[in-house]
Amino acid sequence: MSELRTVDHVDLERYMGKWYEIAKFPQRFENGLVGITATYSLLPNGKVRVLNSGYEGDFNGKVKTAKGKAWIADKRTNAKLKVSFFWPFAGDYWIIELGKDYEYVVIGENSRKYLWILSRTPLMDGSVYDGILERLKEKEFDISKIEMNPQDGWPKER
């Protein structure tokens, strides 16, 4: 498997804010959640506060949250981060694709075991999504494992 490339540069201030999870490789810690969002905020020490949340079962379910911290692992590009929700464990968070206007992001890591497609809005244009899938195949991701995450108005299955 070839080395996974990240984007050339990430403006951290532009990256901060709320993102909606559109699709992902299934992860145990997200089982049963819908409407998942990730909100990032820059801390004074240069680290990033991470707040993930989602509804249990359906959009009327209880909100479940997870708080974590992230830090830059590659200061040249800002595209490789480490994220920790349970210290001392941290995972790779590589920004492998980023919309020109920071309207979407694709996050993965070199082993290709983790993948998230996030958007600034709960809806993602189908042609944008399909283009991402094509590029993920080229990057050697097994796109058959991708699971949609329902957002208000975004269908569970396409």
C-alpha positions as CSV (number, residue, x, y, z in Angstrom):
1,M,0.0,0.0,0.0
2,S,1.4,3.4,-0.9
3,E,2.0,6.2,1.6
4,L,-1.2,8.2,2.0
5,R,-0.8,11.9,1.1
6,T,-2.4,14.7,3.0
7,V,-3.4,18.1,1.6
8,D,-0.6,20.6,1.2
9,H,-1.8,23.1,3.8
10,V,-4.6,23.7,6.3
11,D,-5.5,27.1,7.7
12,L,-6.4,26.1,11.2
13,E,-8.5,29.1,11.9
14,R,-10.6,28.4,8.8
15,Y,-10.9,24.8,9.8
16,M,-12.3,25.5,13.2
17,G,-16.1,25.3,13.8
18,K,-18.8,22.8,13.3
19,W,-18.7,19.9,10.8
20,Y,-21.4,17.4,10.0
21,E,-20.5,13.7,9.6
22,I,-21.8,12.6,6.2
23,A,-20.1,9.1,6.0
24,K,-17.5,7.1,7.7
25,F,-16.0,3.7,8.2
26,P,-18.0,2.2,11.1
27,Q,-16.5,2.7,14.5
28,R,-17.6,1.1,17.8
29,F,-17.6,4.5,19.6
30,E,-20.2,5.8,17.1
31,N,-22.6,2.8,17.1
32,G,-26.2,3.8,17.2
33,L,-25.6,7.5,16.7
34,V,-27.2,9.7,14.1
35,G,-26.8,13.4,13.3
36,I,-23.1,13.2,14.4
37,T,-21.2,16.5,14.4
38,A,-17.7,17.5,15.3
39,T,-16.9,21.0,16.6
40,Y,-13.3,22.2,16.7
41,S,-12.0,25.3,18.6
42,L,-8.5,26.6,18.8
43,L,-7.1,26.8,22.3
44,P,-4.6,29.5,23.5
45,N,-1.8,26.9,23.7
46,G,-2.2,26.0,20.0
47,K,-4.0,22.7,20.7
48,V,-7.6,22.1,19.4
49,R,-10.6,21.3,21.6
50,V,-12.8,18.6,20.0
51,L,-16.4,18.1,20.8
52,N,-18.2,15.3,19.0
53,S,-21.9,14.8,19.5
54,G,-24.8,12.7,18.1
55,Y,-28.3,11.5,18.9
56,E,-28.8,8.0,20.3
57,G,-31.1,6.0,18.0
58,D,-32.8,8.8,16.1
59,F,-33.1,12.6,16.0
60,N,-35.3,12.5,19.1
61,G,-32.8,10.5,21.1
62,K,-30.6,11.6,24.0
63,V,-27.5,13.6,22.9
64,K,-24.3,11.8,23.5
65,T,-21.0,13.8,23.5
66,A,-17.3,13.0,23.6
67,K,-14.7,15.7,24.5
68,G,-11.1,15.4,23.3
69,K,-8.0,17.4,22.4
70,A,-6.0,17.4,19.2
71,W,-2.6,18.8,18.4
72,I,-0.6,19.4,15.2
73,A,1.8,16.5,14.3
74,D,3.0,18.2,11.1
75,K,3.6,21.9,11.6
76,R,4.7,22.3,8.0
77,T,1.3,21.5,6.6
78,N,-1.1,21.4,9.6
79,A,-2.7,18.5,7.8
80,K,-1.6,15.7,10.3
81,L,-3.0,15.9,13.8
82,K,-3.1,13.6,16.7
83,V,-6.5,13.3,18.5
84,S,-7.1,11.9,22.0
85,F,-10.3,11.3,23.8
86,F,-8.8,9.0,26.4
87,W,-5.3,10.0,27.5
88,P,-2.7,8.6,26.9
89,F,-4.2,7.1,23.7
90,A,-4.2,9.2,20.6
91,G,-5.0,8.4,17.0
92,D,-3.9,9.8,13.7
93,Y,-6.2,12.4,12.1
94,W,-4.9,13.2,8.6
95,I,-6.7,15.7,6.4
96,I,-6.4,13.9,3.0
97,E,-8.9,16.1,1.1
98,L,-10.3,19.6,1.8
99,G,-12.8,21.6,-0.2
100,K,-11.4,24.8,-1.8
101,D,-13.7,26.9,0.5
102,Y,-13.4,24.5,3.5
103,E,-16.9,23.2,2.7
104,Y,-16.0,19.6,3.1
105,V,-13.1,17.5,4.5
106,V,-12.0,13.9,4.2
107,I,-10.1,12.5,7.2
108,G,-8.1,9.3,7.2
109,E,-4.8,7.8,8.1
110,N,-2.1,5.7,6.6
111,S,-3.4,2.2,7.5
112,R,-6.8,3.2,5.9
113,K,-8.7,1.7,8.8
114,Y,-10.3,5.0,9.7
115,L,-12.2,7.4,7.4
116,W,-14.6,10.2,7.8
117,I,-16.3,12.5,5.3
118,L,-17.5,15.7,6.9
119,S,-19.3,18.8,5.6
120,R,-20.0,22.3,6.9
121,T,-23.7,21.6,6.2
122,P,-25.9,18.6,7.0
123,L,-26.4,18.0,3.2
124,M,-23.7,17.2,0.7
125,D,-24.2,17.5,-3.0
126,G,-24.4,14.0,-4.5
127,S,-21.9,14.7,-7.3
128,V,-19.4,16.1,-4.7
129,Y,-19.9,12.9,-2.6
130,D,-19.5,10.6,-5.6
131,G,-16.3,12.4,-6.6
132,I,-14.9,11.9,-3.1
133,L,-15.6,8.2,-3.4
134,E,-13.8,7.9,-6.7
135,R,-10.7,9.6,-5.3
136,L,-10.9,7.4,-2.2
137,K,-10.7,4.3,-4.4
138,E,-7.6,5.8,-6.1
139,K,-6.1,6.3,-2.6
140,E,-6.6,2.6,-1.9
141,F,-9.6,2.9,0.6
142,D,-12.1,0.0,0.6
143,I,-15.2,2.2,-0.1
144,S,-17.5,-0.8,0.3
145,K,-17.0,-0.3,4.1
146,I,-18.3,3.3,4.0
147,E,-21.5,3.9,6.0
148,M,-23.7,7.0,5.6
149,N,-24.5,8.8,8.8
150,P,-28.0,10.2,8.7
151,Q,-28.2,14.0,9.1
152,D,-31.4,15.9,9.0
153,G,-32.4,15.8,5.3
154,W,-29.5,13.6,4.2
155,P,-30.7,10.1,3.5
156,K,-29.3,7.1,5.3
157,E,-28.8,5.2,2.0
158,R,-28.2,6.6,-1.5
